[in-house]
Amino acid sequence: MIVEPLVLHHARKTTLLGLREAFSALPPPPPALSFPEYIALPGDDRDAYDQARDDFLRLTLRVPTPEQDICARILAKLISSNPRRKNSRRGLMISAPMFYGKTELALLLSRSIEHAHAARNPDYADHGHVPVVWTEMTDHSTGKALLAQIVEFLAPTISLPQQITTDRLRKLAVDLLHTHRTKLLVIDEAHKLGGAEPSSIIKALQNESSATVVLVGIDLGGGKAFGSGDGLQVTMRCDTVALRKVDITTDEGSALWRRWVAIFDRNLPLCGHTPGTLTRNATALHNAAGGQLAVLAMIVERLVAAILDDPARRDELVTRERLFTVLDVLRHTTPVRHKDRTGRPRGSRVTDTRAWPIRPKWHRFESPRSYALRQCRAAGVPFDFVERGLTAPAQPYIYRVWGDEVAAAATVEAAAGRPSGHYQRLKRFAQPDPALTYPNGSCAACAQQGNMWSNSDTIARTGVCAIPANPCGQVPARPRSHNQPFPTTSLRRRSSAGSGVWSPRAASTPACTLERERWCATTRP
C-alpha cells in the first residue's frame, strides 16, 4: 500500500502562496484497514499511514454549522452587490470569544469564494486574479500596518519606501485590490487594532474598493476598535455573526450537537473503528467542551492521537475508558464535571468497578507551585511571603526558579518541613494509575494502596481508622474522627531579613487517606 504524504511548504496564510496552499491542503481519508492489516505493514508504511490519518483528521474532517450557512449567504449577496455600490459598501463581522473556531470559519468561507471564482475562471491564476486576500493583525496594529500587509500580499516583490505616507499607501493598496480583482479581504485578529486610525482606514477601503471586508476577532462590537467613533461606523456597515455555545437543553441545540458528534464518530480514521461510543457519550462531550465546536474537535484529535501514540495497543477501538482518560487530561482547558448514572455529581469517591471511568471532582494535577500553595494554606501563612522567599528579582515566577521538578520539590519540601519524597507521594495520589480498579465504596487514594473500608460513617462514629498508613507514609499516634479538622504544619520565618528560609514548628498528618482527600477537596487551588 502506498500513501502519498502531504507536503506543506508555507507556514502562514498571510502570503498568496501560503493561502492557496491552505486552500488546497485537503488530504483524502486513507484507505480503511483492519488492525491486523495495519500491524502487518512495514514500519515506514505504518508511519506514513498514521501521518495520513492525522492530516485527514486535522485538515479535512469538518462539520457543517448554522453560522457557516448564514455567513455564506451573506457573503454571496455582498460580493454581488458591493461592486455596484459607489459608497457605504457593506462587510461582515465574525465575532466570538477565543477558541470558538472563528479563524477556521473564515478559512472555510474564503476557500469557497476562491473555488467558486476558479470554477468560473479556470485560468484565473495565470491572469493574475487574487479573489481572496488574507491579513492578520498583531497587538496594537495600525491602519498603516494593515495597508502594508495588503500591498505585500498582492505584490511581494515590491519595495516600499520607509517614509511612505499612509495616504499614498492606501491608494497603492486600493489599486492593487482592483487590479487583481479581489473579492474578499479578510482581516483576522481584528480586535487587536487599536485606536480610531485603523477604523478610518477600513472605512476608506470600503468606500474606495469593491472588495468585501470580513473582520474576524473577539468581541468586535464591544471593543475599543469598533465600539465608538469611526469604529462604530464600520460596525454599522457590517453584518455581524456571533458564534455561540450550543445549548443542548433545547431540542434544536441537542439535535445539532448530536449531529456533530455523530459526524466525528462515523469518520474517525481508526483501524476497525465501530461508531457508537462518541454518540452514546454526546452529553459528556458537551459537558467537557462547554458546547464549543472547537473544543469538541480538539477532544477528538487528542483521542485519536492518544490511541495512535500507544505502542502497546492491541486494537484501536474507542472505549469509554480511553475517552474519559482524554477528557481528564484536558481538564486544565476544558473543565469536566461528570455525573454518575443517578444524575448526581460525583464527590471524592469512585462508585464503579471500572478503572477510573470517571474521576472525582477533587482531581487536579499537582505541581511544585500548587504543592507550596497548599502547604501555606494548611499552615496559615501568606503564600506571597513564601513566594518572595523562594524566588528572586531575576526569576520572579516560582515555576521557573528551578531547572527541573525534582529540585523544585526538594526545595519546597525543605521550606515546608516535609520529609523527602512527600511531594512525589502526594502527586502520585493526586494522579492515580488509571490501569488499577477501585472497589465500590473506597476512596481513590486508599483503594490504590489496596486498602478499603465499608462505610465512612462507621469510622466517624467509632473514631477508629482501619488504614495502617496514609499518603504521607506515617501512622497516627491515636485514632481520630473524620469530623475533626485536618492537622496542619505551621511554618515560621527566620528572623534574618531576606533569607527566605522557612522552618517547621510542628508537623502531623491526617488519620487516613479519606481525611486527606476531604482536605484536598476544599483547599486545593
Sequence and secondary structure as in RCSB ss.txt:
>XXXX:A:sequence
MIVEPLVLHHARKTTLLGLREAFSALPPPPPALSFPEYIALPGDDRDAYDQARDDFLRLTLRVPTPEQDICARIL
AKLISSNPRRKNSRRGLMISAPMFYGKTELALLLSRSIEHAHAARNPDYADHGHVPVVWTEMTDHSTGKALLAQI
VEFLAPTISLPQQITTDRLRKLAVDLLHTHRTKLLVIDEAHKLGGAEPSSIIKALQNESSATVVLVGIDLGGGKA
FGSGDGLQVTMRCDTVALRKVDITTDEGSALWRRWVAIFDRNLPLCGHTPGTLTRNATALHNAAGGQLAVLAMIV
ERLVAAILDDPARRDELVTRERLFTVLDVLRHTTPVRHKDRTGRPRGSRVTDTRAWPIRPKWHRFESPRSYALRQ
CRAAGVPFDFVERGLTAPAQPYIYRVWGDEVAAAATVEAAAGRPSGHYQRLKRFAQPDPALTYPNGSCAACAQQG
NMWSNSDTIARTGVCAIPANPCGQVPARPRSHNQPFPTTSLRRRSSAGSGVWSPRAASTPACTLERERWCATTRP
>XXXX:A:secstr
            SSSHHHHHHHHH          HHHHHTS HHHHHHHHHHHHHIIIII     HHHHHHHHHH
HHHHHHGGG SS   EEEEE  TTSSHHHHHHHHHHHHHHHHHHH TTTTTTT   EEEEE  TTB HHHHHHHH
HHHH TT    TT  HHHHHHHHHHHHHHTT  EEEEETGGGB SHHHHHHHHHHHHH  SEEEEEESSTTTSTT
TSSHHHHHHHHTEEEEE     TTSHHHHHHHHHHHHHHHHT   TT  TTHHHHTHHHHHHHHTT HHHHHHHH
HHHHHHHHT TT S     HHHHHHHHHHGGGTS    B TTS B  SB  SSSSSSS  TT     HHHHHHHH
HHHHT  HHHHHHHH BTTB  GGGSSSSHHHHHHHHHHHHT  TTHHHHHHHHHS  TTS   TT BHHHHHTT
   S HHHHHHH     S  TTS   SS   TTS     EEEE SSTT   EEEEE    SSHHHHHHHHHHH  
